[in-house]
Amino acid sequence: MGVYDFINFVVYDNPISKSVTSMVIQNKKPLPDVRVVAAEQSPLWKLASEGGPFIRIAAVMGASAVALGAYGAHRSYPKDAPELKMIFETANKYHFFHTLALMGVPMCRNPKLAGAFLISGTMIFSGALYYHALTGENKFGRLAPIGGTMLILGWLSMVV
C-alpha cells in the first residue's frame, strides 16, 4: 500500500468516512441548475479609458514631474537660500505621488470629481512651490494651502 492508497483509505474508503458522507448526501437537497456565461473580456486600456482621460493626463503629469525633477536636481541654487532646493524637492515629491494617485482615479465611483480635485490640487500646490523654489519669490505662497486642501479632498472623493 503506497502513500496515495493510504490517504485515499483514510479520507474516503474507511467505514467512518463512508457513513458520514452517506448521511451528508442523504440530507442534501439537489442544487439548482446554474449556468455561468463568460462575458467578453475587454483589454485593460479600454477599461481605463471608460473612466475618462485620467490615465493620459497622469502620463503627461508624470513626464512633467520627471522633467522638472531632473531640472531641479541639476540647477544651481543660491548659496544664501539652501531651503529653495528642499522646497523644490517637496513640490516634485507631491507632483509624483499625486500623478500615481491619478492613475487610480478611473476605478473610483465618481472619477470626474476625484480627478478634478487631484489635477487642480497638484497644479496649484506644486505650482506654487515650484514658482517659489525657481524664482525665490513667495508671491503664490498663499495658494499652496488651497492646493493642499484640494489634494486632501481628491483623496477623500476617491473613497466616497
C-alpha positions in Angstrom: 0.0 0.0 0.0 1.5 3.3 -1.1 1.1 6.8 0.3 -1.7 7.6 -2.2 -3.6 4.5 -1.3 -3.3 5.1 2.4 -4.6 8.7 2.1 -7.4 7.5 -0.1 -8.4 4.9 2.5 -8.2 7.4 5.4 -10.2 10.1 3.7 -12.7 8.1 1.6 -12.8 4.3 2.0 -12.8 3.7 5.7 -16.2 2.8 7.3 -16.5 6.0 9.3 -15.9 8.2 6.2 -18.4 6.3 4.3 -21.1 6.6 6.9 -20.5 10.3 7.4 -20.6 11.0 3.6 -23.8 8.9 3.2 -25.5 10.9 6.0 -24.5 14.2 4.4 -25.6 13.1 0.9 -29.0 11.9 2.2 -29.7 15.3 3.9 -28.5 17.3 1.0 -31.0 18.8 -1.4 -30.1 18.9 -5.1 -28.6 22.2 -6.3 -30.4 24.2 -8.9 -29.0 24.2 -12.4 -26.7 27.2 -12.7 -25.2 28.2 -15.9 -22.2 30.5 -16.0 -21.9 32.8 -19.0 -18.5 34.2 -19.6 -18.5 37.9 -20.6 -16.3 39.1 -23.3 -13.0 40.3 -21.8 -12.0 43.8 -22.7 -8.4 45.0 -22.9 -7.2 47.0 -19.9 -6.6 50.1 -21.9 -10.3 50.1 -23.0 -11.5 49.7 -19.4 -9.2 52.5 -18.2 -10.4 54.9 -21.0 -14.1 54.4 -19.9 -13.3 56.3 -16.7 -12.2 59.4 -18.5 -8.9 60.8 -19.8 -7.2 60.5 -16.4 -4.6 57.9 -17.5 -3.4 60.1 -20.3 -3.3 63.2 -18.0 -1.4 61.1 -15.5 1.1 60.2 -18.2 1.6 63.9 -19.1 1.9 64.8 -15.4 4.4 62.0 -14.8 6.6 63.1 -17.7 6.5 66.7 -16.5 7.4 65.5 -13.0 10.4 63.7 -14.3 11.5 66.6 -16.4 11.1 69.1 -13.6 12.8 66.8 -11.2 15.8 66.5 -13.5 15.9 70.3 -13.9 15.7 70.9 -10.2 18.4 68.3 -9.4 20.9 69.9 -11.8 20.0 73.5 -11.2 22.3 75.7 -9.1 20.5 77.3 -6.1 21.7 80.5 -4.4 24.1 79.8 -1.6 22.3 82.1 0.8 18.9 80.3 0.3 19.5 76.5 0.6 15.9 75.9 1.6 14.8 76.6 -2.0 16.2 73.1 -3.1 14.1 71.5 -0.3 11.0 73.4 -1.4 11.6 72.2 -5.0 12.0 68.6 -3.8 8.8 68.8 -1.8 6.9 70.1 -4.8 8.4 67.4 -7.0 7.6 64.7 -4.5 3.9 65.7 -4.2 3.8 66.0 -8.0 4.9 62.4 -8.4 2.7 61.0 -5.6 -0.4 62.6 -7.0 0.4 61.6 -10.5 0.4 58.0 -9.3 -2.9 58.6 -7.5 -4.4 60.0 -10.6 -3.8 56.6 -12.3 -6.3 55.0 -9.9 -9.0 57.6 -10.5 -10.8 55.6 -13.2 -11.6 52.9 -10.6 -13.5 55.3 -8.4 -17.2 55.6 -8.2 -17.0 59.3 -9.2 -13.8 59.7 -11.2 -14.6 63.2 -12.5 -14.8 64.7 -9.1 -11.7 62.9 -7.8 -9.7 63.6 -10.9 -10.6 67.3 -10.9 -9.5 67.7 -7.3 -6.3 65.8 -7.8 -5.3 67.6 -11.0 -6.1 71.1 -9.8 -4.7 70.5 -6.4 -1.4 69.2 -7.8 -1.2 72.1 -10.2 -1.9 74.7 -7.5 0.1 73.2 -4.7 3.2 72.0 -6.6 3.0 75.0 -9.0 3.2 77.5 -6.1 6.1 75.6 -4.6 7.9 75.3 -8.0 7.5 79.0 -8.5 8.9 79.8 -5.1 11.8 77.5 -5.5 12.7 78.7 -9.0 12.3 82.4 -8.6 12.9 82.9 -4.8 9.6 84.9 -4.6 6.8 83.7 -2.4 4.2 85.5 -4.4 1.9 82.5 -4.8 2.7 81.0 -1.4 -0.9 81.7 -0.2 -2.2 79.3 -2.8 -0.3 76.2 -1.5 -2.7 75.5 1.4 -5.6 75.8 -1.0 -3.9 73.3 -3.3 -3.2 71.0 -0.4 -6.8 71.1 0.7 -7.8 70.2 -2.8 -5.4 67.2 -2.7 -7.0 66.1 0.5 -10.5 66.4 -1.0 -9.3 64.4 -4.0 -8.2 61.6 -1.8 -11.4 61.7 0.2 -13.5 61.8 -3.0 -11.8 58.5 -4.1 -13.4 56.9 -1.0 -17.0 58.3 -1.5 
